[in-house]
């Protein structure tokens, strides 16, 4: 039957570049959330920076 299209994915139709890009775009929202949680955490400060005097 010459008029029918073959079902399925052509060999080597999807390469490393496409798979890598898909993986990055899938992980980006989670990485942004993790970074925002990490960056939102206040850094510990030294008591001398808060105006405390040394005894």
mmCIF file as Biopython writes it, N, C-alpha, C and O atoms, coordinates in Angstrom:
data_model
#
loop_
_atom_site.group_PDB
_atom_site.id
_atom_site.type_symbol
_atom_site.label_atom_id
_atom_site.label_alt_id
_atom_site.label_comp_id
_atom_site.label_asym_id
_atom_site.label_entity_id
_atom_site.label_seq_id
_atom_site.pdbx_PDB_ins_code
_atom_site.Cartn_x
_atom_site.Cartn_y
_atom_site.Cartn_z
_atom_site.occupancy
_atom_site.B_iso_or_equiv
_atom_site.auth_seq_id
_atom_site.auth_asym_id
_atom_site.pdbx_PDB_model_num
ATOM 1   N N  . UNK A ? 1  ? 0.838  -1.166 0.000  1.0 0.0 1  A 1 
ATOM 2   C CA . UNK A ? 1  ? 0.000  0.000  0.000  1.0 0.0 1  A 1 
ATOM 3   C C  . UNK A ? 1  ? 0.884  1.230  0.000  1.0 0.0 1  A 1 
ATOM 4   O O  . UNK A ? 1  ? 1.370  1.648  1.051  1.0 0.0 1  A 1 
ATOM 5   N N  . UNK A ? 2  ? 1.087  1.784  -1.111 1.0 0.0 2  A 1 
ATOM 6   C CA . UNK A ? 2  ? 2.025  2.889  -1.254 1.0 0.0 2  A 1 
ATOM 7   C C  . UNK A ? 2  ? 1.458  4.217  -0.775 1.0 0.0 2  A 1 
ATOM 8   O O  . UNK A ? 2  ? 2.236  5.145  -0.553 1.0 0.0 2  A 1 
ATOM 9   N N  . UNK A ? 3  ? 0.161  4.360  -0.605 1.0 0.0 3  A 1 
ATOM 10  C CA . UNK A ? 3  ? -0.437 5.629  -0.203 1.0 0.0 3  A 1 
ATOM 11  C C  . UNK A ? 3  ? -0.485 5.846  1.305  1.0 0.0 3  A 1 
ATOM 12  O O  . UNK A ? 3  ? -0.835 6.938  1.751  1.0 0.0 3  A 1 
ATOM 13  N N  . UNK A ? 4  ? -0.143 4.837  2.100  1.0 0.0 4  A 1 
ATOM 14  C CA . UNK A ? 4  ? -0.237 4.970  3.554  1.0 0.0 4  A 1 
ATOM 15  C C  . UNK A ? 4  ? 1.081  5.453  4.148  1.0 0.0 4  A 1 
ATOM 16  O O  . UNK A ? 4  ? 2.157  5.047  3.709  1.0 0.0 4  A 1 
ATOM 17  N N  . UNK A ? 5  ? 0.988  6.314  5.141  1.0 0.0 5  A 1 
ATOM 18  C CA . UNK A ? 5  ? 2.175  6.801  5.843  1.0 0.0 5  A 1 
ATOM 19  C C  . UNK A ? 5  ? 2.564  5.790  6.924  1.0 0.0 5  A 1 
ATOM 20  O O  . UNK A ? 5  ? 1.710  5.145  7.533  1.0 0.0 5  A 1 
ATOM 21  N N  . UNK A ? 6  ? 3.839  5.673  7.140  1.0 0.0 6  A 1 
ATOM 22  C CA . UNK A ? 6  ? 4.339  4.756  8.153  1.0 0.0 6  A 1 
ATOM 23  C C  . UNK A ? 6  ? 4.155  5.370  9.540  1.0 0.0 6  A 1 
ATOM 24  O O  . UNK A ? 6  ? 4.511  6.528  9.757  1.0 0.0 6  A 1 
ATOM 25  N N  . UNK A ? 7  ? 3.611  4.613  10.462 1.0 0.0 7  A 1 
ATOM 26  C CA . UNK A ? 7  ? 3.379  5.107  11.821 1.0 0.0 7  A 1 
ATOM 27  C C  . UNK A ? 7  ? 4.665  4.989  12.629 1.0 0.0 7  A 1 
ATOM 28  O O  . UNK A ? 7  ? 5.469  4.082  12.416 1.0 0.0 7  A 1 
ATOM 29  N N  . UNK A ? 8  ? 4.846  5.931  13.565 1.0 0.0 8  A 1 
ATOM 30  C CA . UNK A ? 8  ? 6.014  5.862  14.435 1.0 0.0 8  A 1 
ATOM 31  C C  . UNK A ? 8  ? 6.980  7.005  14.195 1.0 0.0 8  A 1 
ATOM 32  O O  . UNK A ? 8  ? 6.736  7.898  13.383 1.0 0.0 8  A 1 
ATOM 33  N N  . UNK A ? 9  ? 8.073  6.953  14.917 1.0 0.0 9  A 1 
ATOM 34  C CA . UNK A ? 9  ? 9.077  8.007  14.863 1.0 0.0 9  A 1 
ATOM 35  C C  . UNK A ? 9  ? 10.228 7.577  13.961 1.0 0.0 9  A 1 
ATOM 36  O O  . UNK A ? 9  ? 10.714 6.449  14.048 1.0 0.0 9  A 1 
ATOM 37  N N  . UNK A ? 10 ? 10.651 8.479  13.106 1.0 0.0 10 A 1 
ATOM 38  C CA . UNK A ? 10 ? 11.757 8.195  12.192 1.0 0.0 10 A 1 
ATOM 39  C C  . UNK A ? 10 ? 13.048 8.022  12.995 1.0 0.0 10 A 1 
ATOM 40  O O  . UNK A ? 10 ? 13.240 8.696  14.007 1.0 0.0 10 A 1 
ATOM 41  N N  . UNK A ? 11 ? 13.911 7.145  12.563 1.0 0.0 11 A 1 
ATOM 42  C CA . UNK A ? 11 ? 15.181 6.898  13.236 1.0 0.0 11 A 1 
ATOM 43  C C  . UNK A ? 11 ? 16.010 8.184  13.252 1.0 0.0 11 A 1 
ATOM 44  O O  . UNK A ? 11 ? 16.113 8.875  12.239 1.0 0.0 11 A 1 
ATOM 45  N N  . UNK A ? 12 ? 16.600 8.501  14.412 1.0 0.0 12 A 1 
ATOM 46  C CA . UNK A ? 12 ? 17.420 9.703  14.614 1.0 0.0 12 A 1 
ATOM 47  C C  . UNK A ? 12 ? 16.637 11.000 14.401 1.0 0.0 12 A 1 
ATOM 48  O O  . UNK A ? 12 ? 17.221 12.023 14.040 1.0 0.0 12 A 1 
ATOM 49  N N  . UNK A ? 13 ? 15.321 10.965 14.622 1.0 0.0 13 A 1 
ATOM 50  C CA . UNK A ? 13 ? 14.503 12.170 14.469 1.0 0.0 13 A 1 
ATOM 51  C C  . UNK A ? 13 ? 14.709 13.121 15.648 1.0 0.0 13 A 1 
ATOM 52  O O  . UNK A ? 13 ? 14.572 14.335 15.499 1.0 0.0 13 A 1 
ATOM 53  N N  . UNK A ? 14 ? 15.035 12.576 16.804 1.0 0.0 14 A 1 
ATOM 54  C CA . UNK A ? 14 ? 15.260 13.391 17.990 1.0 0.0 14 A 1 
ATOM 55  C C  . UNK A ? 14 ? 16.702 13.184 18.424 1.0 0.0 14 A 1 
ATOM 56  O O  . UNK A ? 14 ? 17.130 12.062 18.693 1.0 0.0 14 A 1 
ATOM 57  N N  . UNK A ? 15 ? 17.445 14.289 18.489 1.0 0.0 15 A 1 
ATOM 58  C CA . UNK A ? 15 ? 18.861 14.196 18.834 1.0 0.0 15 A 1 
ATOM 59  C C  . UNK A ? 15 ? 19.145 14.683 20.238 1.0 0.0 15 A 1 
ATOM 60  O O  . UNK A ? 15 ? 18.235 15.013 20.999 1.0 0.0 15 A 1 
ATOM 61  N N  . UNK A ? 16 ? 20.413 14.720 20.563 1.0 0.0 16 A 1 
ATOM 62  C CA . UNK A ? 16 ? 20.844 15.138 21.893 1.0 0.0 16 A 1 
ATOM 63  C C  . UNK A ? 16 ? 20.407 16.567 22.194 1.0 0.0 16 A 1 
ATOM 64  O O  . UNK A ? 16 ? 19.967 16.853 23.308 1.0 0.0 16 A 1 
ATOM 65  N N  . UNK A ? 17 ? 20.518 17.458 21.234 1.0 0.0 17 A 1 
ATOM 66  C CA . UNK A ? 17 ? 20.152 18.859 21.441 1.0 0.0 17 A 1 
ATOM 67  C C  . UNK A ? 17 ? 18.689 18.997 21.857 1.0 0.0 17 A 1 
ATOM 68  O O  . UNK A ? 17 ? 18.377 19.743 22.785 1.0 0.0 17 A 1 
ATOM 69  N N  . UNK A ? 18 ? 17.801 18.291 21.187 1.0 0.0 18 A 1 
ATOM 70  C CA . UNK A ? 18 ? 16.380 18.366 21.507 1.0 0.0 18 A 1 
ATOM 71  C C  . UNK A ? 18 ? 16.077 17.771 22.872 1.0 0.0 18 A 1 
ATOM 72  O O  . UNK A ? 18 ? 15.298 18.337 23.639 1.0 0.0 18 A 1 
ATOM 73  N N  . UNK A ? 19 ? 16.690 16.629 23.180 1.0 0.0 19 A 1 
ATOM 74  C CA . UNK A ? 19 ? 16.460 15.974 24.469 1.0 0.0 19 A 1 
ATOM 75  C C  . UNK A ? 19 ? 17.015 16.830 25.602 1.0 0.0 19 A 1 
ATOM 76  O O  . UNK A ? 19 ? 16.370 16.961 26.642 1.0 0.0 19 A 1 
ATOM 77  N N  . UNK A ? 20 ? 18.192 17.410 25.420 1.0 0.0 20 A 1 
ATOM 78  C CA . UNK A ? 20 ? 18.792 18.263 26.438 1.0 0.0 20 A 1 
ATOM 79  C C  . UNK A ? 20 ? 17.931 19.501 26.689 1.0 0.0 20 A 1 
ATOM 80  O O  . UNK A ? 20 ? 17.700 19.874 27.839 1.0 0.0 20 A 1 
ATOM 81  N N  . UNK A ? 21 ? 17.465 20.125 25.635 1.0 0.0 21 A 1 
ATOM 82  C CA . UNK A ? 21 ? 16.623 21.312 25.779 1.0 0.0 21 A 1 
ATOM 83  C C  . UNK A ? 21 ? 15.324 20.969 26.500 1.0 0.0 21 A 1 
ATOM 84  O O  . UNK A ? 21 ? 14.870 21.733 27.351 1.0 0.0 21 A 1 
ATOM 85  N N  . UNK A ? 22 ? 14.729 19.842 26.173 1.0 0.0 22 A 1 
ATOM 86  C CA . UNK A ? 22 ? 13.490 19.423 26.825 1.0 0.0 22 A 1 
ATOM 87  C C  . UNK A ? 22 ? 13.720 19.179 28.313 1.0 0.0 22 A 1 
ATOM 88  O O  . UNK A ? 22 ? 12.885 19.546 29.140 1.0 0.0 22 A 1 
ATOM 89  N N  . UNK A ? 23 ? 14.836 18.570 28.650 1.0 0.0 23 A 1 
ATOM 90  C CA . UNK A ? 23 ? 15.156 18.313 30.051 1.0 0.0 23 A 1 
ATOM 91  C C  . UNK A ? 23 ? 15.375 19.599 30.834 1.0 0.0 23 A 1 
ATOM 92  O O  . UNK A ? 23 ? 14.914 19.725 31.969 1.0 0.0 23 A 1 
ATOM 93  N N  . UNK A ? 24 ? 16.077 20.551 30.234 1.0 0.0 24 A 1 
ATOM 94  C CA . UNK A ? 24 ? 16.331 21.830 30.909 1.0 0.0 24 A 1 
ATOM 95  C C  . UNK A ? 24 ? 15.027 22.586 31.137 1.0 0.0 24 A 1 
ATOM 96  O O  . UNK A ? 24 ? 14.801 23.124 32.221 1.0 0.0 24 A 1 
ATOM 97  N N  . UNK A ? 25 ? 14.173 22.629 30.122 1.0 0.0 25 A 1 
ATOM 98  C CA . UNK A ? 25 ? 12.919 23.360 30.280 1.0 0.0 25 A 1 
ATOM 99  C C  . UNK A ? 25 ? 11.983 22.677 31.268 1.0 0.0 25 A 1 
ATOM 100 O O  . UNK A ? 25 ? 11.151 23.344 31.884 1.0 0.0 25 A 1 
ATOM 101 N N  . UNK A ? 26 ? 12.100 21.373 31.431 1.0 0.0 26 A 1 
ATOM 102 C CA . UNK A ? 26 ? 11.263 20.667 32.400 1.0 0.0 26 A 1 
ATOM 103 C C  . UNK A ? 26 ? 11.746 20.911 33.827 1.0 0.0 26 A 1 
ATOM 104 O O  . UNK A ? 26 ? 10.937 20.958 34.754 1.0 0.0 26 A 1 
ATOM 105 N N  . UNK A ? 27 ? 13.063 21.067 34.013 1.0 0.0 27 A 1 
ATOM 106 C CA . UNK A ? 27 ? 13.622 21.236 35.353 1.0 0.0 27 A 1 
ATOM 107 C C  . UNK A ? 27 ? 13.703 22.700 35.792 1.0 0.0 27 A 1 
ATOM 108 O O  . UNK A ? 27 ? 13.869 22.965 36.983 1.0 0.0 27 A 1 
ATOM 109 N N  . UNK A ? 28 ? 13.592 23.639 34.884 1.0 0.0 28 A 1 
ATOM 110 C CA . UNK A ? 28 ? 13.776 25.052 35.207 1.0 0.0 28 A 1 
ATOM 111 C C  . UNK A ? 28 ? 12.826 25.571 36.288 1.0 0.0 28 A 1 
ATOM 112 O O  . UNK A ? 28 ? 13.286 26.281 37.182 1.0 0.0 28 A 1 
ATOM 113 N N  . UNK A ? 29 ? 11.535 25.261 36.257 1.0 0.0 29 A 1 
ATOM 114 C CA . UNK A ? 29 ? 10.662 25.773 37.328 1.0 0.0 29 A 1 
ATOM 115 C C  . UNK A ? 29 ? 11.066 25.272 38.714 1.0 0.0 29 A 1 
ATOM 116 O O  . UNK A ? 29 ? 11.041 26.039 39.677 1.0 0.0 29 A 1 
ATOM 117 N N  . UNK A ? 30 ? 11.430 24.019 38.826 1.0 0.0 30 A 1 
ATOM 118 C CA . UNK A ? 30 ? 11.846 23.482 40.122 1.0 0.0 30 A 1 
ATOM 119 C C  . UNK A ? 30 ? 13.147 24.126 40.584 1.0 0.0 30 A 1 
ATOM 120 O O  . UNK A ? 30 ? 13.304 24.413 41.771 1.0 0.0 30 A 1 
ATOM 121 N N  . UNK A ? 31 ? 14.076 24.356 39.669 1.0 0.0 31 A 1 
ATOM 122 C CA . UNK A ? 31 ? 15.340 25.003 40.031 1.0 0.0 31 A 1 
ATOM 123 C C  . UNK A ? 31 ? 15.102 26.443 40.486 1.0 0.0 31 A 1 
ATOM 124 O O  . UNK A ? 31 ? 15.769 26.921 41.404 1.0 0.0 31 A 1 
ATOM 125 N N  . UNK A ? 32 ? 14.169 27.125 39.860 1.0 0.0 32 A 1 
ATOM 126 C CA . UNK A ? 32 ? 13.858 28.502 40.258 1.0 0.0 32 A 1 
ATOM 127 C C  . UNK A ? 32 ? 13.251 28.546 41.655 1.0 0.0 32 A 1 
ATOM 128 O O  . UNK A ? 32 ? 13.574 29.429 42.449 1.0 0.0 32 A 1 
ATOM 129 N N  . UNK A ? 33 ? 12.382 27.601 41.951 1.0 0.0 33 A 1 
ATOM 130 C CA . UNK A ? 33 ? 11.782 27.554 43.290 1.0 0.0 33 A 1 
ATOM 131 C C  . UNK A ? 33 ? 12.845 27.249 44.332 1.0 0.0 33 A 1 
ATOM 132 O O  . UNK A ? 33 ? 12.891 27.890 45.381 1.0 0.0 33 A 1 
ATOM 133 N N  . UNK A ? 34 ? 13.698 26.273 44.048 1.0 0.0 34 A 1 
ATOM 134 C CA . UNK A ? 34 ? 14.760 25.916 44.997 1.0 0.0 34 A 1 
ATOM 135 C C  . UNK A ? 34 ? 15.709 27.094 45.216 1.0 0.0 34 A 1 
ATOM 136 O O  . UNK A ? 34 ? 16.120 27.347 46.349 1.0 0.0 34 A 1 
ATOM 137 N N  . UNK A ? 35 ? 16.057 27.807 44.166 1.0 0.0 35 A 1 
ATOM 138 C CA . UNK A ? 35 ? 16.953 28.957 44.293 1.0 0.0 35 A 1 
ATOM 139 C C  . UNK A ? 35 ? 16.291 30.078 45.086 1.0 0.0 35 A 1 
ATOM 140 O O  . UNK A ? 35 ? 16.951 30.751 45.877 1.0 0.0 35 A 1 
ATOM 141 N N  . UNK A ? 36 ? 15.003 30.280 44.881 1.0 0.0 36 A 1 
ATOM 142 C CA . UNK A ? 36 ? 14.329 31.358 45.606 1.0 0.0 36 A 1 
ATOM 143 C C  . UNK A ? 36 ? 14.223 31.033 47.091 1.0 0.0 36 A 1 
ATOM 144 O O  . UNK A ? 36 ? 14.308 31.938 47.922 1.0 0.0 36 A 1 
ATOM 145 N N  . UNK A ? 37 ? 14.042 29.784 47.438 1.0 0.0 37 A 1 
ATOM 146 C CA . UNK A ? 37 ? 13.997 29.397 48.850 1.0 0.0 37 A 1 
ATOM 147 C C  . UNK A ? 37 ? 15.374 29.579 49.472 1.0 0.0 37 A 1 
ATOM 148 O O  . UNK A ? 37 ? 15.489 30.100 50.581 1.0 0.0 37 A 1 
ATOM 149 N N  . UNK A ? 38 ? 16.410 29.158 48.772 1.0 0.0 38 A 1 
ATOM 150 C CA . UNK A ? 38 ? 17.782 29.277 49.277 1.0 0.0 38 A 1 
ATOM 151 C C  . UNK A ? 38 ? 18.182 30.744 49.412 1.0 0.0 38 A 1 
ATOM 152 O O  . UNK A ? 38 ? 18.797 31.117 50.411 1.0 0.0 38 A 1 
ATOM 153 N N  . UNK A ? 39 ? 17.855 31.568 48.450 1.0 0.0 39 A 1 
ATOM 154 C CA . UNK A ? 39 ? 18.256 32.973 48.464 1.0 0.0 39 A 1 
ATOM 155 C C  . UNK A ? 39 ? 17.398 33.807 49.408 1.0 0.0 39 A 1 
ATOM 156 O O  . UNK A ? 39 ? 17.816 34.888 49.824 1.0 0.0 39 A 1 
ATOM 157 N N  . UNK A ? 40 ? 16.215 33.328 49.749 1.0 0.0 40 A 1 
ATOM 158 C CA . UNK A ? 40 ? 15.325 34.068 50.638 1.0 0.0 40 A 1 
ATOM 159 C C  . UNK A ? 40 ? 15.742 33.913 52.102 1.0 0.0 40 A 1 
ATOM 160 O O  . UNK A ? 40 ? 15.354 34.723 52.944 1.0 0.0 40 A 1 
ATOM 161 N N  . UNK A ? 41 ? 16.516 32.895 52.407 1.0 0.0 41 A 1 
ATOM 162 C CA . UNK A ? 41 ? 16.979 32.618 53.763 1.0 0.0 41 A 1 
ATOM 163 C C  . UNK A ? 41 ? 17.940 33.730 54.200 1.0 0.0 41 A 1 
ATOM 164 O O  . UNK A ? 41 ? 18.924 33.980 53.504 1.0 0.0 41 A 1 
ATOM 165 N N  . UNK A ? 42 ? 17.689 34.402 55.321 1.0 0.0 42 A 1 
ATOM 166 C CA . UNK A ? 42 ? 18.617 35.451 55.759 1.0 0.0 42 A 1 
ATOM 167 C C  . UNK A ? 42 ? 19.951 34.851 56.183 1.0 0.0 42 A 1 
ATOM 168 O O  . UNK A ? 42 ? 19.997 33.805 56.831 1.0 0.0 42 A 1 
ATOM 169 N N  . UNK A ? 43 ? 21.007 35.509 55.819 1.0 0.0 43 A 1 
ATOM 170 C CA . UNK A ? 43 ? 22.339 35.035 56.168 1.0 0.0 43 A 1 
ATOM 171 C C  . UNK A ? 43 ? 22.608 35.283 57.646 1.0 0.0 43 A 1 
ATOM 172 O O  . UNK A ? 43 ? 22.194 36.311 58.180 1.0 0.0 43 A 1 
ATOM 173 N N  . UNK A ? 44 ? 23.293 34.364 58.314 1.0 0.0 44 A 1 
ATOM 174 C CA . UNK A ? 44 ? 23.618 34.602 59.724 1.0 0.0 44 A 1 
ATOM 175 C C  . UNK A ? 44 ? 24.594 35.773 59.840 1.0 0.0 44 A 1 
ATOM 176 O O  . UNK A ? 44 ? 25.488 35.942 59.010 1.0 0.0 44 A 1 
ATOM 177 N N  . UNK A ? 45 ? 24.407 36.564 60.869 1.0 0.0 45 A 1 
ATOM 178 C CA . UNK A ? 45 ? 25.270 37.722 61.064 1.0 0.0 45 A 1 
ATOM 179 C C  . UNK A ? 45 ? 26.095 37.561 62.328 1.0 0.0 45 A 1 
ATOM 180 O O  . UNK A ? 45 ? 25.714 36.848 63.256 1.0 0.0 45 A 1 
ATOM 181 N N  . UNK A ? 46 ? 27.189 38.214 62.341 1.0 0.0 46 A 1 
ATOM 182 C CA . UNK A ? 46 ? 28.069 38.208 63.511 1.0 0.0 46 A 1 
ATOM 183 C C  . UNK A ? 46 ? 27.534 39.223 64.515 1.0 0.0 46 A 1 
ATOM 184 O O  . UNK A ? 46 ? 27.092 40.298 64.110 1.0 0.0 46 A 1 
ATOM 185 N N  . UNK A ? 47 ? 27.560 38.916 65.819 1.0 0.0 47 A 1 
ATOM 186 C CA . UNK A ? 47 ? 27.010 39.870 66.809 1.0 0.0 47 A 1 
ATOM 187 C C  . UNK A ? 47 ? 27.637 41.255 66.733 1.0 0.0 47 A 1 
ATOM 188 O O  . UNK A ? 47 ? 26.962 42.242 67.023 1.0 0.0 47 A 1 
ATOM 189 N N  . UNK A ? 48 ? 28.895 41.357 66.356 1.0 0.0 48 A 1 
ATOM 190 C CA . UNK A ? 48 ? 29.549 42.672 66.279 1.0 0.0 48 A 1 
ATOM 191 C C  . UNK A ? 48 ? 28.937 43.529 65.163 1.0 0.0 48 A 1 
ATOM 192 O O  . UNK A ? 48 ? 28.988 44.757 65.227 1.0 0.0 48 A 1 
ATOM 193 N N  . UNK A ? 49 ? 28.368 42.893 64.160 1.0 0.0 49 A 1 
ATOM 194 C CA . UNK A ? 49 ? 27.753 43.646 63.069 1.0 0.0 49 A 1 
ATOM 195 C C  . UNK A ? 49 ? 26.403 44.227 63.482 1.0 0.0 49 A 1 
ATOM 196 O O  . UNK A ? 49 ? 25.884 45.128 62.823 1.0 0.0 49 A 1 
ATOM 197 N N  . UNK A ? 50 ? 25.839 43.715 64.566 1.0 0.0 50 A 1 
ATOM 198 C CA . UNK A ? 50 ? 24.539 44.198 65.028 1.0 0.0 50 A 1 
ATOM 199 C C  . UNK A ? 50 ? 24.659 45.274 66.085 1.0 0.0 50 A 1 
ATOM 200 O O  . UNK A ? 50 ? 23.653 45.629 66.699 1.0 0.0 50 A 1 
ATOM 201 N N  . UNK A ? 51 ? 25.835 45.804 66.323 1.0 0.0 51 A 1 
ATOM 202 C CA . UNK A ? 51 ? 26.028 46.867 67.286 1.0 0.0 51 A 1 
ATOM 203 C C  . UNK A ? 51 ? 26.364 46.370 68.679 1.0 0.0 51 A 1 
ATOM 204 O O  . UNK A ? 51 ? 26.465 47.167 69.611 1.0 0.0 51 A 1 
ATOM 205 N N  . UNK A ? 52 ? 26.539 45.068 68.837 1.0 0.0 52 A 1 
ATOM 206 C CA . UNK A ? 52 ? 26.885 44.534 70.153 1.0 0.0 52 A 1 
ATOM 207 C C  . UNK A ? 52 ? 28.361 44.852 70.442 1.0 0.0 52 A 1 
ATOM 208 O O  . UNK A ? 52 ? 29.199 44.849 69.541 1.0 0.0 52 A 1 
ATOM 209 N N  . UNK A ? 53 ? 28.645 45.118 71.683 1.0 0.0 53 A 1 
ATOM 210 C CA . UNK A ? 53 ? 30.036 45.414 72.070 1.0 0.0 53 A 1 
ATOM 211 C C  . UNK A ? 53 ? 30.668 44.172 72.651 1.0 0.0 53 A 1 
ATOM 212 O O  . UNK A ? 53 ? 29.992 43.309 73.211 1.0 0.0 53 A 1 
ATOM 213 N N  . UNK A ? 54 ? 31.959 44.099 72.509 1.0 0.0 54 A 1 
ATOM 214 C CA . UNK A ? 54 ? 32.721 42.968 73.019 1.0 0.0 54 A 1 
ATOM 215 C C  . UNK A ? 54 ? 32.983 43.166 74.521 1.0 0.0 54 A 1 
ATOM 216 O O  . UNK A ? 54 ? 33.408 44.248 74.924 1.0 0.0 54 A 1 
ATOM 217 N N  . UNK A ? 55 ? 32.744 42.170 75.334 1.0 0.0 55 A 1 
ATOM 218 C CA . UNK A ? 55 ? 32.956 42.283 76.783 1.0 0.0 55 A 1 
ATOM 219 C C  . UNK A ? 55 ? 34.288 41.730 77.171 1.0 0.0 55 A 1 
ATOM 220 O O  . UNK A ? 55 ? 34.640 41.739 78.350 1.0 0.0 55 A 1 
#
